């Protein structure tokens, strides 16, 4: 578990360090915002496509081989970026790195569910979530700062090194799990009790994709420091809430936190209607971060709780598909929505969409023994 947590800091560190740097690298090379958006799109496309394949790879090759492949794919291609900023080359690198990210996140969550005792699984998932969340706090701003002070090349090399160094921990992981079976990822939705938490989480990640992408653009031009501070507040609140939800869920039941998670995310998003107020922006993103962190832990814990151990790989893939797919779709739809309506209306509509998740959250809580 300790070795897995080390990898859970290093590999997301590689991802977050370059997340904002690569689009800037492309944009400054002369292809503008369209190319920058395509680089992020290629990254997430590679992630989503690979997530469908990971359970089968785990069944066939085991944890060590698959995790090692993921770390290599996430890290090594970043070195190619030192040579050229050609858009086709960058898009290819992003696609491959996205595939590596898909392997790492699905394998990591499945490993936690298997390594941690059942009665402490929520807490283990919370600790894993906190480890994954810390790099976003440090590495997102660090990457841009390093570019301005040392240039792109050293940042790309550092991003590659973070993932490749994590390979040293791979031999300490379990070789394979005889319990992981190969079957359709989407077919896991037929398992009793999985659909509701996945729908709830996908709804919350739709909002996350919108808020994290467009908040810096939505705030007044003279308030960029407010946007940066609000994103930092959200980045700190989410992993802390995720960890706390795991501790509470193991002792009192994770399902009790579904409704508070949705309410916190909804209220936080609704407050952003007053996007011109620094207090509203800070408070709204803090509340949303709490709701987002709660939803991350609670939905994943419930899905693992309701599935047999042989389906842990599929459950992890399904949850990560909701995460990455929801983030991407939320950003795209919000962008289209705000062109005719403006950002305050966009935040209001997003809050209304979030509010609809209260229905499945309440039904899940009332179901008790899952229907």
BADO-425017 format. One record per atom (N, C-alpha, C): x, y, z. Coordinates in steps of 0.2 Angstrom, whole numbers, plus 5000, padded with zeros to 4 digits. Layout:
# BADO-425017
XYZ/...
//
This chain:
# BADO-425017
500449945000/500050005000/500450065000/501050065004/501450125004/501750134997/502050084994/502250084987/501750114982/501150094983/500650114978/500550194980/500550214986/500450284987/501050324984/501650294985/502150334982/502050344974/501850294971/501650294964/501050344962/500650344967/500050384967/500250464967/500750474970/501050544970/501450564964/501850514962/502350524956/501950534950/501550484948/501250484941/500750534940/500350554945/499950614944/500350674944/500950674947/501350734947/501550744940/501750694936/501950694929/501350724925/500750704927/500150724923/500050794924/499950814930/499750884932/500350934930/500950914930/501550964929/501450984922/501250944917/501250954910/500550974908/500050964912/499350974910/499251044907/499451094910/499351164907/499951184903/500551154904/501151174900/501151154893/500851094891/500851074884/500351114880/499751134882/499351174878/499651244877/500051274882/500351334881/500951324876/501351264876/501851254871/501551254864/501051224863/500751214857/500451284854/500151324859/499851384857/500451434855/500951434859/501551484857/501951464851/501751404849/502151384842/501751404836/501151444837/500851474831/500251444829/499951384833/499351354831/498751384835/498851424840/498351454843/497951414848/497351444850/496951404855/496651344853/496551334846/496251274843/496751214845/497351224843/497851174844/497951154851/497951204856/497951194863/497451154865/496851164863/496251124865/496251054862/496551044856/496650984853/497150934857/497650974860/498150934864/497850904870/497350944874/497050914880/496550864878/496150874872/495750824869/496050764868/496650764865/496950704863/497150664869/497350704874/497550674881/496950634884/496450664884/495850634887/495550574883/495650584876/495350534872/495750464873/496450474874/496850414875/496750384882/496550424887/496350404893/495750354893/495250384890/494550354890/494550284886/494950294880/494950224876/495350174880/495850194883/496250144887/495850114893/495450154896/495150124902/494650064900/494450064894/494050004892/494449944892/495049954891/495549894890/495849864896/495849904901/496349894907/496049834911/495449814912/495249754916/495449694912/495449694905/495649634902/496449624902/496749684902/497549684903/497749654910/497349674915/497449654922/497349574922/496849554919/496649484919/497249444916/497549464911/497949434907/498749434909/498949494911/499649514913/499749524920/499249544924/499349554931/499549624933/499549644939/499649714941/500349744939/500849704941/501549734940/501649754932/501549704928/501649724921/501249774918/500649774920/500149834917/500349894920/500449904927/500649964930/501349994927/501849944926/502449964923/502349994916/501949964912/501749994905/501450054906/500950064910/500650134911/501150184913/501550174918/502050224920/502550244914/502750194910/503150204904/502850244899/502150234897/501850264892/501650344895/501550354901/501450414904/502050454904/502650424905/503250464906/503650474900/503850424897/504350424892/504150464886/503550464883/503450514877/503550584879/503550604885/503650674886/504250704884/504750654884/505450674882/505450694874/504950664870/504950684863/504750754862/504450784867/504250854866/504750904866/505350884869/505950924869/506150934862/506050894857/506350894851/505950944846/505250944847/504850984842/504151004845/503951054843/503251074845/502751064839/502951024834/502451014829/501850984831/501251004829/500650984832/500450914831/500550884825/500450814824/500850774829/501550794830/501950754835/501650764842/501450824844/501250834851/500550794852/500150794847/499450764848/499650684849/500150664845/500250584846/500550574853/500950614855/501250614862/500650614867/500250664866/499650664871/499250604871/499150574865/498650514865/499050464869/499650454868/500050394871/500050404878/500150474880/500250484888/499550474891/499050494887/498350484890/498250404891/498450364886/498350294887/498750274894/499350294895/499650284901/499350304907/499050364907/498650384913/498050344914/497650324909/497150274909/497350214913/497850184911/498150124914/498250134922/498650184923/498850204930/498250214935/497750254933/497150264937/496750204938/496550174933/496150114934/496550054938/497150044937/497549994941/497550014948/497750084949/497850104956/497250094960/496650114958/496050104962/495850034963/495949994958/495849924959/496249894964/496949914964/497349884969/497249904976/496949964977/496749994984/496249944986/495749934982/495149894984/495349824986/495849794983/496149734985/496549724991/497049784991/497549784997/497249795003/496749845004/496449865010/495949815013/495949805019/495349765022/494649795021/494149745020/493549775018/493249825023/493349815029/493049865034/493449925034/493949935031/494350005030/494450025023/494049995019/494150015011/493950085010/493450115013/493350185012/493850225014/494150215020/494750255022/495350245018/495450185015/496050175011/495950205004/495350205001/495150244995/495250324997/495050345003/495150415004/495850435005/496250395008/497050405008/497350405001/497050354997/497350354990/497150414986/496450444987/496250504984/496650564986/496850564993/497250624995/497950624992/498250564991/498850554988/498850574981/498350564977/498250584970/498050654969/497750684975/497550754974/498150804976/498550784980/499150824982/499550854976/499650814971/500050834965/499750894961/499050894961/498650944958/498751014961/498851014968/498951074971/499651104970/500151054969/500851084969/501051084961/500851034957/501151034951/500851074945/500151094946/499851134941/500151204941/500251234946/500551304946/501351294945/501651244948/502351234947/502551234940/502151194936/502351184929/502451254925/501951294926/501951354923/502451404925/502651394932/503151434935/503851414932/503951354931/504551324929/504651344921/504151344917/504251364910/504451434910/504151484914/504451554914/505151564916/505351514920/506051524923/506551484920/506451424918/506951374915/506751354908/506151364906/506051344899/505651274898/505451264892/505051204892/505451134892/506051134890/506451074890/506451044897/506751074902/506851054908/506151024911/505551064910/504951044912/504750974909/504850964903/504650904900/505050844903/505750854904/506150804906/505950794914/505750844918/505550824924/504850784924/504450804920/503750774920/503850694918/504350684913/504550614911/504850574917/505250614921/505650584926/505150564932/504650604934/504250584939/503850524938/503650504932/503350444931/503850384930/504350394927/504850344926/505150324933/505250364937/505550354944/505150304948/504450314947/503950274950/504050194948/504350184943/504450114941/504850074946/505250114950/505650074955/505150044961/504550064961/504150034966/503749984964/503749974957/503249914954/503449844957/504049824957/504249754960/503849744967/503749794971/503449784977/502649774977/502349774971/501649764970/501449694969/500849674971/500649604969/500749594962/501049534960/501149514953/500449514949/499949484952/499349474948/498849454953/498149464951/497649444955/497249394951/497149334955/496749284951/496049294951/495849354955/495149364956/494849414950/495349444947/495149494942/494949454935/494349464933/494049424927/493949474922/493949444916/493949494910/493249484907/492949544907/492249554904/492149624902/491549634899/491449704896/491349754902/491749814901/491749864906/490949894907/490649914902/489949934902/489449884905/489649824904/489249764906/489249764914/489649794917/489649804924/489049844927/488749884923/488249914925/487649874927/487649814924/487149764926/487149734933/487749754936/487849734943/487349774948/487049734952/486549774956/486849824960/486549884960/486749944964/487249984961/487549974955/488150014953/487850074949/487250074946/487050124941/486950194944/486650194950/486550254954/487150294956/487650264959/488250304961/488550324955/488550284949/488950304943/488650374940/487950374940/487550424937/487750494941/487650484948/487850534953/488550564951/489050524951/489650544950/489750574943/489550544938/489550574931/489250644931/488750654935/488450724935/488850774939/489150754944/489650794948/490250814943/490550764940/491050774936/490950824930/490350824927/490150864922/490250934924/489950954931/490051014933/490851034935/491250984937/491950994938/492251014931/492150984926/492450994920/492251074918/491651094919/491451164917/491851214922/491851204928/492051244933/492851254932/493151194932/493951204932/494151224926/493851214920/494051244914/493951314913/493351344915/493051404913/493151464919/493251444925/493251494930/493751544929/494451524927/494851584925/494651624920/494251604915/494051644910/493451684912/493051664916/492351694918/492451754923/492951744927/493051804932/493351864928/493151924931/493451984927/494151984926/494352014921/495052014919/495552034925/495352084929/495752114934/495752064940/495452014940/495351964946/495651894945/496151894941/496451824939/496751794946/496951834950/497251814956/496751784961/496151804960/495551774964/495351704961/495351704954/495251634951/495851584953/496451604953/496951564955/496851544962/496751584967/496551574974/496051524974/495451534971/494851494971/495051424969/495451414963/495651344961/496051314966/496451354970/496851324975/496451304981/495951344983/495451324988/495151254986/494951254980/494551194978/495051134978/495651144975/496151084975/496351064982/496251104987/496451084994/495851054997/495251074996/494651054999/494450984997/494550964990/494350904987/494650844990/495350844990/495650784993/495550775001/495450835004/495350825012/494650795013/494150825009/493450795009/493450725007/493850705002/493850635000/494150585006/494650615009/494950575014/494450565020/494150625022/493750625028/493050585026/492850585020/492250545018/492450465019/493050445018/493250375018/493250355026/493450395030/493450385037/492750375040/492350425038/491650425040/491250365037/491350355031/490950305028/491150235031/491750215033/491850155036/491550145042/491350195046/491050195052/490350205052/490050235048/489350255048/488950235041/489350215036/489050205030/489150255025/489450235019/489550285014/488950325011/488450285010/487850305007/487550365010/487650375017/487350435020/487650505018/488250495014/488550555012/488450575005/488050535001/487850554994/487450614994/486950624998/486550684997/486950744999/487350745005/487750805007/488250825001/488550774998/488950784992/488650824987/488050794985/487750834979/487550904981/487250914987/487050974990/487651024990/488251004993/488751044993/489051074986/489051024981/489251034975/488751084971/488151074972/487551114969/487651184972/487651194978/487651264981/488251294979/488851264980/489451294978/489451324970/489151284966/489051304959/488551364958/488051354962/487551414961/487851474964/488251474969/488551534972/488951574966/489251534961/489651564956/489251604951/488651604952/488251654948/488451724949/488751744955/488951804957/489751804956/489951784950/490651774948/491051844948/490751894949/491151964950/491351974957/491051934962/491251944969/491751894971/492351924973/492851874975/492651834981/492251854986/492051814991/491551754989/491151774984/490751724981/491151664977/491651694973/492051644970/492451594974/492751624979/493151584984/492651534988/492051564990/491651514994/491351464990/491151484984/490851434979/491251384977/491951394976/492351344974/492551304980/492551334986/492751294992/492151244993/491551264993/490951214993/490951164988/491151184982/491151134977/491651084978/492251104980/492751064981/492651004987/492251034992/492050984997/491550934994/491050954990/490550914987/490950864982/491350884978/491750844973/492150794977/492550814982/492950764986/492450704989/491950734992/491450684995/491150634990/490950664984/490750614979/491250564976/491850594975/492350544973/492450484977/492450494984/492550434988/491950394989/491450424990/490750394992/490550344986/490550374980/490350334974/490750274973/491450284973/491950234972/491850174977/491850204984/491750154989/491150114988/490550144987/489950104986/489950054980/490250074975/490350034969/490749974970/491349984974/491749924976/491349874981/490949914986/490549874991/490049824987/489749854982/489249814979/489449764973/490049764972/490249714967/490749664969/490749604966/491149554969/491849564967/492349544971/493049554970/493349544963/493049494959/493249474952/493049534948/492649584950/492449634945/492749704947/493249704952/493549764954/493849804948/494149764944/494449794938/493949834934/493349804933/492849834929/492549894932/492449884939/492149944943/492650004943/493249994943/493750044943/493750084936/493750044931/493650074924/493050114923/492450084926/491850114925/491850184929/492150184935/492150244939/492550294935/493150274933/493650324929/493350344923/492950304919/492550324913/492150384915/491750374920/491250434922/491650494924/492250484927/492650544929/492950584923/493250544918/493550574913/493050594907/492550554906/492050574901/491650634903/491450634910/491050684913/491450754912/492050754914/492550814914/492550844907/492650794902/492750824895/492050844892/491550814893/490850834891/490650894894/490750904901/490550964904/490851024902/491551014900/491851074898/491651094891/491551044886/491251064880/490551094880/490151064883/489451084883/489351154887/489751164892/489751234896/490051284891/490551264887/490851314882/490351334877/489951284874/489451304870/488851344873/488651324879/488151354882/488251434884/488851444885/489051514888/489051564882/489151544876/489251584870/488651634869/488051604869/487451644869/487151674875/487351644881/487051654887/487451684893/488051684892/488551714897/488651664903/489251684907/489451634912/488951634918/488751684920/488251674926/487651634925/487351634919/486851594917/487051524916/487751514913/488051444913/488051414919/488351454924/488451424931/487751404934/487251444933/486551434935/486251364932/486351354926/486151294923/486451234925/487151244926/487551194929/487251174936/487151214940/486851204947/486251164946/485751184941/485151154940/485251074938/485751064934/485950994932/486150954938/486550984942/486850954948/486250934953/485750984953/485150974958/484850904956/484750884949/484450824947/484750764950/485450764952/485750714955/485450694962/485150744965/484850734972/484350674972/483950664966/483450614966/483850544966/484350524962/484650454963/484950454970/485250504972/485650504979/485150494984/484550524984/484050504989/483750434989/483650414983/483350344981/483850294984/484550304983/485050264985/485050254992/484950314996/484950315003/484350275006/483850285003/483150255005/483150185004/483550164998/483450094996/483750045002/484250065006/484450025011/484849965009/484549915007/484949855005/484949854997/484949914994/485049914987/484549884983/484249924978/483749894974/483949904967/
//
